[in-house]
Each structure stands twice: as structure tokens, then as C-alpha cells.
């Protein structure tokens, strides 16, 4: 079964799904490394963290991810949309390595490659990218119109 053609708007939504989550997570990590260790015993420290610029940007990006993810799920199956999020593992690794300067072991790179390959197999399956058009109600017959008039 061939994959249906996506509109430019649908490609944009999938791109937002793929990019907003890794960018948001990376911003959260960047912001939290500048904060002291925070625990649930100090909820005010958590609230204060939300108002720092990097964490605020991360939250905004994750809201963008969630919005685009819900939008994509409104017209496509989960097994079609989820592979777009899996590519985020590669983006997170690249951002962590080159922006946050985190070391990434060979084992982690291998795991990221295996996950991405596995998800690509799932993405090859059939998917529904269009909602079925609901059947319209038949026009009321003259007899039912007479009944309603009474």
C-alpha cells in the first residue's frame, strides 16, 4: 500500500514534532545545569526555575511539540507520527554533544542508531493520514417532515 501524499502543512507539523521536543529538552538541560540541585522538598525552587530564560524557552518549545503532536495525531495514526519523534534522539545527541559539550559514549551512539533504524521499519507500514469523511444524513422524507410539523 503506497503512502499517501502529505500536504506542505502536514510536513511542517511533522517537522515541528521532530524539532520542538529535542530543542525543548536541550534548553531545559541547559537551564537546569545553571541551577543548584533541586528537590521536591523545595517546591518554591522549582517554581523559580520555571522563570529562568532557558527553562522558559524549553517549556515553550515543549508546548509547541505537544501542540504539533496532537495536531498530527488528529490526521494520522500513532505509528505514523511516532517515528518523527524518534528522530529527535539523533537531534538531542547532536545538540548535547556540540552545544552542551556532553560526552556521548560509543554505546549510546550505537543505541541511538539502533532505535532510529528500528523506528524506520515501523514507519514503512501502512498508515491512515486522512480522516474518513462522515456520511451525511439523508434528507428527511416528506412523511417525517409532516410528523415534526405536528
N, C-alpha and C positions, 0 to 999 in steps of 0.2 A: 504494500500500500504506500503510494508516494506521500511525502509530507506536503501538507497544504502550504500555499504561498502566504507569507506573512506580510502585513502592511508595514510601511515605514514606521508608523506609530507603535505597532507591536514590537518591532525590532528595538525601538527606543526604550520601551518599557522593559524588555529583556536586558538591555544594556544597563539600565538603571538598577535592575535587580542584581546584576553581576558586579557592578561597581560600588554601589552605595554601602553595602554591608562590609566589604573589606576596608573601604576608606573610613567608615564609621568606627569599626573595631580598632583600626590603627590610630585614629585620633583619640579614642578612649585610652588606649595603651600609652600614647604619648603624654596625655594629660595626667594619667594616674602615676606615671613614673616621677613626676614633679611633686606629687603629694606625699605626705607621710603615710605610713601604714594605717589603714582604716579598718575598723571592725564594726560589726553590727551593734556592739555595745555603745557606740558613739554615733547615733543617727544624725546628729547635727553636723558632724564632719562629712557624712555622705551628702547631706543637703548642700553644704558649702561646696563640695566637689562639683556638683551639677552646674554651678555658676562660674566655673573656670572656663576660659575660652576654648581650649582643646576638647574638654569633655562636652561642653555645649555644642561644639561643631560635630562631635561624634554622635551625640544624641540626635541632632537634626538630620545627619546622614542616615542614621538607623531608622528614623521616622520615614525618610524618603524611601529607604529599602522596603520597609513594611508596606507602605502605600503602593509602591510599584509591584510588589509581590502579590498583594491582594488583587490589584488590577489584572495582573497576568493570570491569576487563578480564576478570574471571572470569565475568561475566554479560552483557557487551556487546562489540560489535565495536569495534576501534580507531577506526574512522571515526565512531562514536557518542560515544566517550569523549573523543577528542582535541579536539572543539570546546569542551568545558568548560575545557580548559587554555588555549585561545586567548583566551578572555575575560579570562584572567589578564593579558594585555598591557595591557588597559584599567586593571585594578586596579593594576598596577605603575606605570603612568604617573601615575595619580592619587596614589598613595602617594609616589612620587618628587617630584611637583610640590608637594604640600601638606604632606607630613610631612618629607621630606628637603630641601625647598626647592630642588630642582634645576630649572634652566630646561629647558623642553622646546620645541623649535622647532616651527613650524607644519608643517614637512616630516615630523617624527616623528609628530605627531598625525595627519597625513594617512595615514602608513604604518600606524599602529595601526588607524585606521578601515578602511582597505582590507583589512588582514589579517582583521579581525573580520567584515567583510562577506563576504569570500571563504570563511571558515570556515563562516559561516551557510549558504552554498549547499551545502557538503559535508554539513552536519548535516541537510539536508532529505531526503537519500537514505534508502533502506531500511536497516534495521539489525536485527541479532539481539540481543534483550535477554534472551532466556531460553535456557538450555542445553537441548538435546534430552534427553528422558528416555531413558536407555539401556533397551533391550529386556531384559526379564527372561529368564533361561534357562528353557527349558521344563522341566517336571517330568520327572525321569528315568522312563523306562518300566520296567515290571517286568522286562523282559529285561536291561536294563543294570544294574539293581539286583542281579540274580542273578549277573551277571558280576563285579561288585565284591565280592560276598559270598564268592566262591571264592578 
